Amino acid sequence: MPITLFIGMKKYQFQRSFTQEPTLSNNLFELLGVVFPEVLAAAEIGRKLGGCWEEASTPFIKFEGDIAVSHVGVLEIPVRLMGETVTVGGIHAVSTHPEFRRRGYYREVMEEVLDYCDNHYDTLVLTTEKPEFYQPFGFRVVKEYIFEIKCDYVGNRDGLRLLNLADITDLKLLHRLLETREPVSNIVGIEKEKDKALFLVNEGSNPIYYASDLDAVILMEIENTKLKLFNIVGTHICTLQEILERIPQAVEKIEIYFSPERLNEGLNTNAQPLPHMYDGGVLMVRGKFPAEQEKFMLPRSSRC
């Protein structure tokens, strides 16, 4: 017997509750293990780091008997969007069991999800390699950009250390910064994250650096002489110059994976925006999105 929830006078037959159904996560994760095993592995890492999937996501699931055959999840993401703080809905972990496809289950669930979301959010976002699956539901592709800067930085002191998230002190430090962070961009940036599951699922297996004198976490990679900067998590946004001054290697090129208007101080060159699809996927939105004509990228840690 499916559980029916009410929002006002509205009945949703596919909306489920992890709290009310203790075995629901097992049902869902069995489905994800078939369709997206990499997502399942990332979710387990996030859970160990204190980012619980069940506390972050509202699940909508179609069952056949005891088998979860189609799922669409909804997350709430606190976003700074063109200087305003808004909560957007993030559509994630959209999946249908291969043995139950082409029966209309995905459409059934998605239509109910969108009806639910229309009563809660002005904006929905998702990232996908298959935009054609979402365009019939009113989602549109929004172009994203990385920002490239050439420089001749020769290297300085080593002012960064890798966080060890197996160490409770480092893990508490990261949680504190996520809860008190400033958005890295006022065009499209993430606000204070009380619910940290999305960040920890996305970044839990990636290197996370900490600059103690800046009290900031920096998500980055260095390939030869190219610095790839993915995000900054801190109570204030440090400048590019401050980041470079803490890197011992030479840097000749910087790629920034978010709008850099808040940190591009201390360098004499301007960031060149270049169209880019992160990891082969596109950002799609539904509803209001005032940054649509701006050059930006949704940070890696907040993509769903």
C-alpha positions in Angstrom: 0.0 0.0 0.0 1.6 3.3 -1.1 2.0 6.0 1.5 0.0 9.2 0.5 1.2 12.6 1.8 -0.8 15.8 1.7 0.4 19.3 1.0 -2.6 21.4 1.9 -5.3 19.7 -0.1 -2.9 18.1 -2.5 -2.3 14.4 -2.6 1.0 12.9 -3.8 1.1 9.2 -4.4 4.8 8.9 -5.1 6.2 11.1 -2.4 7.8 9.0 0.3 9.3 9.6 3.8 12.7 8.1 4.9 11.6 8.9 8.5 8.3 7.0 8.3 9.6 4.1 6.2 12.8 2.8 7.8 13.5 0.4 4.9 13.0 3.0 2.2 16.6 3.9 1.8 17.5 0.3 1.2 14.9 0.1 -1.6 16.2 3.3 -3.1 19.9 2.4 -2.9 19.2 -1.0 -4.5 17.8 1.0 -7.5 20.7 3.4 -7.5 23.2 0.5 -7.3 21.8 -0.7 -10.6 21.5 2.6 -12.4 24.2 4.9 -10.8 26.6 2.8 -8.7 29.0 5.8 -8.6 26.3 7.9 -7.0 25.7 5.2 -4.4 29.4 5.1 -3.5 29.5 8.9 -3.2 26.4 8.8 -1.0 28.1 6.4 1.4 31.2 8.6 1.6 28.9 11.6 2.3 27.1 9.7 5.1 30.4 8.9 6.8 31.3 12.5 6.7 28.1 13.7 8.3 26.1 14.4 5.1 23.1 12.1 5.3 21.2 11.6 2.0 18.0 10.8 3.9 18.1 14.2 5.7 18.7 16.2 2.6 16.5 14.7 -0.1 12.7 14.4 -0.6 12.2 11.1 -2.5 9.5 10.4 -5.1 9.5 6.7 -5.9 7.4 4.4 -8.1 7.2 0.9 -6.7 6.3 -2.4 -8.4 5.6 -4.7 -5.5 8.6 -4.3 -3.2 10.9 -3.0 -5.9 11.7 0.7 -6.4 11.6 1.1 -10.1 11.7 4.8 -10.7 13.0 7.7 -8.5 13.3 11.4 -8.6 14.8 13.3 -5.6 14.4 16.9 -4.6 17.0 18.8 -2.7 16.9 22.4 -1.3 20.0 24.5 -2.3 20.6 27.9 -0.7 21.8 30.1 -3.5 23.0 33.7 -3.9 21.5 34.6 -7.3 22.2 38.1 -8.7 22.7 39.4 -5.2 19.6 37.9 -3.7 19.4 34.9 -1.4 16.9 32.2 -2.7 16.2 28.6 -2.1 16.1 26.6 -5.3 15.0 23.0 -5.8 17.7 20.6 -7.1 16.5 17.6 -9.1 18.8 14.7 -8.6 19.3 10.9 -8.8 16.7 10.6 -11.5 16.7 6.9 -12.3 14.5 4.1 -13.6 15.4 0.4 -13.4 16.4 -1.0 -16.8 13.9 -3.8 -16.6 11.0 -1.3 -16.1 11.8 1.3 -18.7 9.5 2.5 -21.5 6.4 2.0 -19.3 5.8 5.7 -18.6 7.0 5.4 -14.9 9.6 8.2 -15.2 7.0 10.6 -16.7 4.5 9.8 -14.0 7.0 10.5 -11.2 8.4 13.6 -12.8 5.0 15.1 -13.4 4.2 14.7 -9.7 7.6 16.1 -8.7 7.1 19.2 -10.8 3.6 19.8 -9.3 5.1 19.5 -5.8 8.0 21.8 -6.7 5.8 24.4 -8.3 4.3 24.8 -4.8 7.6 25.2 -3.1 10.2 26.8 -5.4 10.4 29.5 -8.1 13.5 27.8 -9.6 14.6 24.3 -10.3 18.1 23.2 -11.4 19.8 20.0 -12.5 22.8 18.9 -14.4 22.8 16.2 -17.0 24.4 14.7 -20.0 21.0 14.0 -21.6 19.1 17.3 -21.7 16.5 15.8 -24.1 15.1 13.8 -21.1 14.2 17.1 -19.3 13.3 19.5 -22.1 9.7 18.1 -22.4 9.2 19.1 -18.8 10.1 22.8 -19.2 13.8 22.6 -18.4 16.1 24.6 -20.6 19.9 24.5 -21.0 21.8 27.5 -19.6 25.3 28.1 -20.9 28.1 28.0 -18.4 31.7 29.4 -18.5 35.0 28.8 -17.0 37.3 31.8 -16.5 40.9 31.7 -17.7 43.8 33.9 -16.5 47.4 33.8 -17.7 50.0 34.7 -15.1 53.7 34.3 -14.4 53.6 33.2 -10.7 56.9 31.6 -9.8 55.9 29.9 -6.5 56.1 30.8 -2.9 55.7 29.2 0.5 53.5 26.1 1.1 50.7 27.7 3.0 48.0 25.0 2.4 47.5 21.6 3.9 45.2 18.8 2.9 42.3 18.2 5.3 42.1 14.7 6.8 38.4 14.1 7.0 39.0 10.9 9.0 40.2 13.3 11.7 37.3 14.6 13.7 39.0 18.0 14.2 39.4 18.5 10.5 35.9 17.3 9.8 34.4 19.7 12.4 36.4 22.5 10.8 34.9 21.8 7.4 31.4 21.6 8.8 31.9 25.0 10.6 33.1 26.7 7.4 30.2 25.3 5.4 27.7 26.5 8.0 29.2 30.0 8.0 30.4 30.4 4.5 30.1 33.5 2.3 29.0 32.8 -1.3 32.0 32.7 -3.7 30.0 34.8 -6.2 27.1 37.2 -6.0 26.1 36.1 -9.5 25.7 32.4 -8.7 27.1 31.2 -5.4 26.1 29.0 -2.5 25.0 30.5 0.8 25.6 29.1 4.3 25.0 25.3 4.1 23.3 23.9 7.2 22.5 20.8 5.2 25.9 19.7 4.0 25.0 16.5 2.2 25.3 17.8 -1.3 28.8 19.2 -0.7 30.0 16.1 1.1 28.6 13.7 -1.5 30.2 15.7 -4.3 33.5 16.5 -2.7 34.1 13.8 0.0 36.6 11.9 -2.2 38.3 15.0 -3.6 41.4 16.8 -2.2 40.3 19.6 0.1 42.9 22.2 1.1 42.9 24.5 4.1 44.7 27.8 4.6 44.8 28.3 8.3 45.8 32.0 8.2 42.9 32.7 5.9 40.5 30.2 7.7 39.3 29.1 4.3 38.9 25.8 2.5 40.1 25.8 -1.1 39.0 23.2 -3.7 41.6 23.1 -6.4 43.9 20.9 -8.5 47.3 21.7 -10.0 48.2 20.1 -13.4 51.8 21.0 -14.2 51.7 24.8 -14.2 47.9 25.1 -14.5 45.8 25.9 -11.4 42.2 24.7 -11.5 40.1 26.5 -8.9 36.7 24.9 -8.1 35.5 26.6 -4.9 36.4 28.6 -1.8 34.6 28.0 1.5 35.2 30.6 4.2 33.6 33.4 6.2 35.2 35.8 3.7 36.3 35.3 0.1 40.1 35.5 -0.3 41.7 36.9 -3.4 43.5 35.0 -6.1 46.7 36.7 -5.0 46.2 35.3 -1.5 45.7 31.8 -2.9 48.7 32.0 -5.1 50.9 33.2 -2.3 50.3 29.9 -0.5 51.2 27.7 -3.4 54.8 26.5 -3.7 54.6 25.6 -7.4 54.9 27.8 -10.4 51.5 28.8 -12.0 51.2 30.0 -15.6 47.5 29.6 -16.1 44.5 29.7 -13.8 41.1 28.1 -14.7 38.3 29.3 -12.4 35.1 27.2 -12.2 32.8 29.9 -10.9 32.2 33.6 -11.6 35.3 35.3 -10.2 34.0 38.8 -9.6 34.6 38.5 -5.8 38.2 37.3 -5.9 39.8 38.8 -9.0 41.8 41.4 -7.0 45.6 41.6 -6.9 46.1 40.5 -10.5 46.6 42.9 -13.4 44.9 40.6 -16.0 41.2 40.0 -16.6 39.6 36.6 -16.5 38.7 35.4 -20.0 35.3 33.6 -20.0 35.2 30.5 -22.1 32.1 28.4 -22.7 32.4 25.1 -20.9 30.5 21.9 -20.1 31.6 20.7 -16.7 32.4 16.9 -16.8 30.4 16.7 -20.1 27.1 17.7 -18.5 25.0 20.8 -19.0 23.1 22.9 -16.4 19.4 23.0 -16.9 16.9 25.3 -15.2 13.1 25.6 -14.9 11.4 28.7 -13.8 13.0 32.0 -12.9 16.8 32.3 -13.3 17.9 36.0 -13.4 21.6 35.1 -14.0 20.7 33.4 -17.3 22.4 36.0 -19.4 25.4 36.3 -17.2 28.7 34.4 -17.5 29.0 32.0 -14.6 29.3 28.4 -13.5 27.4 26.6 -10.8 30.2 25.4 -8.4 31.1 21.7 -8.7 30.3 21.0 -5.1 26.6 22.1 -5.6 25.8 20.3 -8.8 23.1 17.7 -8.7 
